[in-house]
């Protein structure tokens, strides 16, 4: 892979009077590559991560978010609806996108019940509910008994 220091090395060898063919033999790079960097010595090769291509699911995300707000979380149902809207992607793309959406929706809200010292709860059990309709399908509702004082 041709790096910035290689460009400097090629330029230095050229200043010493070596031909392009001789530089090619010394460095192991093709003659056309060496010629390219000799013509534009300030050009440096730039390597880095390429931008990810747009997902096939991208145009359908506003619709999916709308369906999630409506309470439809089943991936197979969503997949069927997307197919009706000419979605050409696969099931795994959909489930990979849904997974973090579900985790975000599963944020459990717990209501704390605090009473002053010496007072009792007034109920023998308190129900803790999840804030999301998704949580009801995956989590159990918890009850606990509070001591009752006379």
C-alpha positions as CSV (number, residue, x, y, z in Angstrom):
1,X,0.0,0.0,0.0
2,X,1.4,3.3,-1.0
3,X,1.8,5.7,1.9
4,X,2.8,9.4,2.3
5,X,6.4,8.4,3.3
6,X,6.6,6.4,0.1
7,X,5.8,9.5,-2.0
8,X,8.6,11.3,-0.3
9,X,11.0,8.4,-0.9
10,X,10.0,8.3,-4.7
11,X,10.6,12.1,-5.0
12,X,14.0,11.8,-3.3
13,X,15.1,9.0,-5.6
14,X,14.0,11.0,-8.6
15,X,16.0,14.0,-7.4
16,X,19.0,11.7,-7.1
17,X,18.6,11.1,-10.9
18,X,17.1,7.6,-11.0
19,X,14.7,6.7,-13.8
20,X,11.1,5.7,-13.2
21,X,12.0,2.2,-14.2
22,X,14.9,2.1,-11.7
23,X,12.7,3.5,-8.9
24,X,10.1,0.9,-9.8
25,X,12.7,-1.9,-9.4
26,X,13.9,-0.4,-6.0
27,X,10.6,0.2,-4.4
28,X,8.5,-2.6,-5.9
29,X,5.8,-0.3,-7.1
30,X,4.4,-0.2,-10.7
31,X,5.9,2.4,-13.0
32,X,2.5,4.0,-13.6
33,X,2.0,4.5,-9.8
34,X,5.4,6.1,-9.5
35,X,4.7,8.3,-12.5
36,X,1.4,9.4,-11.0
37,X,3.0,10.6,-7.8
38,X,5.9,12.2,-9.6
39,X,3.5,14.3,-11.7
40,X,1.7,15.5,-8.6
41,X,4.2,15.3,-5.7
42,X,1.8,17.0,-3.3
43,X,-0.8,14.3,-3.7
44,X,-0.9,11.9,-0.9
45,X,-2.9,8.6,-1.0
46,X,-5.8,8.8,1.4
47,X,-7.0,5.6,2.9
48,X,-9.7,5.2,5.5
49,X,-13.1,3.7,6.2
50,X,-15.6,3.9,3.4
51,X,-19.1,5.3,4.1
52,X,-21.6,2.5,4.7
53,X,-24.1,2.1,1.9
54,X,-27.7,3.0,2.6
55,X,-29.7,0.2,4.0
56,X,-32.7,-1.2,2.0
57,X,-34.7,-0.5,5.2
58,X,-33.9,3.2,5.2
59,X,-36.9,4.5,3.2
60,X,-39.3,2.5,5.4
61,X,-38.0,3.6,8.8
62,X,-40.6,6.4,9.2
63,X,-43.4,3.9,8.5
64,X,-41.8,1.4,11.0
65,X,-41.6,4.1,13.7
66,X,-45.2,4.9,13.1
67,X,-46.2,1.2,13.5
68,X,-44.1,0.9,16.7
69,X,-45.9,3.9,18.1
70,X,-49.2,2.1,17.2
71,X,-48.0,-0.9,19.3
72,X,-47.0,-3.4,16.5
73,X,-43.7,-4.9,17.6
74,X,-43.9,-8.3,15.9
75,X,-41.2,-8.5,13.2
76,X,-43.1,-11.0,11.1
77,X,-46.1,-8.8,11.0
78,X,-44.0,-5.8,10.2
79,X,-42.2,-7.8,7.5
80,X,-45.5,-8.7,5.9
81,X,-46.6,-5.1,5.9
82,X,-43.3,-4.0,4.4
83,X,-43.5,-6.6,1.6
84,X,-46.9,-5.1,0.7
85,X,-45.1,-1.7,0.4
86,X,-42.5,-3.2,-2.0
87,X,-39.7,-3.8,0.5
88,X,-36.9,-5.8,-1.2
89,X,-34.7,-6.3,1.9
90,X,-34.4,-9.3,4.2
91,X,-35.9,-10.3,7.5
92,X,-32.5,-10.0,9.3
93,X,-32.1,-6.4,8.4
94,X,-35.5,-5.7,10.0
95,X,-34.8,-7.6,13.2
96,X,-31.3,-6.1,13.5
97,X,-33.0,-2.6,13.4
98,X,-35.8,-3.7,15.8
99,X,-33.5,-5.0,18.5
100,X,-32.2,-1.7,19.8
101,X,-35.7,-0.2,19.3
102,X,-37.1,-2.8,21.7
103,X,-34.3,-2.3,24.2
104,X,-35.0,1.4,24.3
105,X,-38.7,0.8,24.7
106,X,-38.1,-1.7,27.5
107,X,-36.9,1.0,29.8
108,X,-38.7,0.1,33.0
109,X,-40.3,2.9,35.0
110,X,-40.5,2.1,38.7
111,X,-42.6,4.3,40.9
112,X,-41.2,4.7,44.4
113,X,-43.6,4.7,47.3
114,X,-42.1,6.5,50.3
115,X,-44.0,7.1,53.5
116,X,-43.0,9.1,56.6
117,X,-41.6,7.0,59.5
118,X,-44.2,5.2,61.5
119,X,-46.8,5.2,58.8
120,X,-47.8,2.2,56.7
121,X,-48.4,1.7,53.1
122,X,-52.2,1.5,53.1
123,X,-52.1,-1.4,50.6
124,X,-50.7,-4.9,51.2
125,X,-49.2,-5.1,47.7
126,X,-47.9,-2.6,45.2
127,X,-47.7,-3.3,41.5
128,X,-44.7,-2.2,39.5
129,X,-45.5,-1.7,35.8
130,X,-43.3,-1.3,32.8
131,X,-43.6,1.9,30.9
132,X,-43.8,0.2,27.5
133,X,-46.4,-2.2,25.9
134,X,-43.4,-4.3,24.7
135,X,-42.4,-4.9,28.3
136,X,-45.7,-6.6,29.1
137,X,-45.0,-9.3,26.5
138,X,-41.5,-10.0,27.8
139,X,-41.5,-9.2,31.5
140,X,-43.5,-10.3,34.5
141,X,-45.4,-7.9,36.6
142,X,-43.9,-7.8,40.1
143,X,-45.8,-7.6,43.4
144,X,-44.4,-7.2,46.8
145,X,-46.0,-7.2,50.3
146,X,-45.5,-4.3,52.5
147,X,-45.7,-4.7,56.3
148,X,-48.8,-3.3,57.8
149,X,-48.5,-1.5,61.2
150,X,-51.5,-0.8,63.4
